[in-house]
């Protein structure tokens, strides 16, 4: 069972706000992986020894290279 105050706060989020929060958290995970020195954007990089590291690397590639209209990423013409 989770924290009731956290759950109550997030029950009132719109879908868009929820997705923005998920992206914010994903970016924080990727940033921490980078600061630990093992983040790799190259999909052919076999140096990630654990499933978690491979998953975080895939998450990082998705955040960097996949964009949608209105995602707020001005660098990609949206």
C-alpha positions in Angstrom: 0.0 0.0 0.0 1.4 3.4 -1.0 1.4 6.8 0.6 -2.2 8.0 0.8 -1.2 11.7 0.4 0.9 10.9 -2.7 -2.0 8.8 -4.2 -4.6 11.5 -3.5 -2.4 14.2 -5.2 -1.8 12.1 -8.3 -5.4 10.9 -8.7 -6.2 14.5 -9.7 -3.6 14.7 -12.4 -4.7 14.9 -16.0 -3.3 12.3 -18.4 -1.0 15.0 -19.9 0.3 16.0 -16.5 0.9 12.3 -15.6 2.9 11.8 -18.8 5.0 14.9 -18.2 5.8 13.6 -14.7 6.8 10.2 -16.1 9.1 11.9 -18.6 10.6 14.1 -15.9 11.3 11.0 -13.7 12.7 9.1 -16.7 15.0 12.0 -17.5 16.2 12.0 -13.8 17.0 8.3 -14.1 19.0 8.9 -17.3 20.8 11.8 -15.8 21.9 9.7 -12.8 23.1 6.9 -15.0 25.2 9.5 -16.9 26.7 10.8 -13.7 27.6 7.3 -12.7 29.5 6.9 -16.0 27.8 3.9 -17.6 25.1 5.5 -19.8 25.4 4.5 -23.5 23.3 5.8 -26.4 24.8 3.4 -28.9 22.3 0.5 -29.4 25.2 -1.8 -30.4 27.1 -1.1 -27.1 27.4 -4.5 -25.4 29.1 -3.1 -22.3 26.0 -2.9 -20.2 26.3 -5.9 -17.9 22.9 -5.9 -16.3 19.3 -5.9 -17.6 18.7 -2.7 -15.6 21.5 -0.9 -17.3 20.4 -2.1 -20.7 16.9 -0.9 -19.9 18.1 2.6 -18.8 20.2 2.9 -21.9 17.1 2.1 -24.1 15.1 4.6 -22.1 17.8 7.2 -22.7 17.8 6.5 -26.5 14.0 6.9 -26.5 14.1 10.2 -24.7 16.8 11.6 -26.9 15.7 10.4 -30.3 11.8 10.0 -30.1 9.8 13.2 -30.3 6.1 14.1 -30.7 4.3 17.2 -31.6 3.9 19.5 -28.5 6.5 17.5 -26.5 8.3 20.7 -25.8 11.5 19.7 -27.5 12.3 22.7 -29.7 15.5 21.2 -31.0 13.5 18.8 -33.2 11.2 21.2 -35.0 8.0 20.4 -33.0 
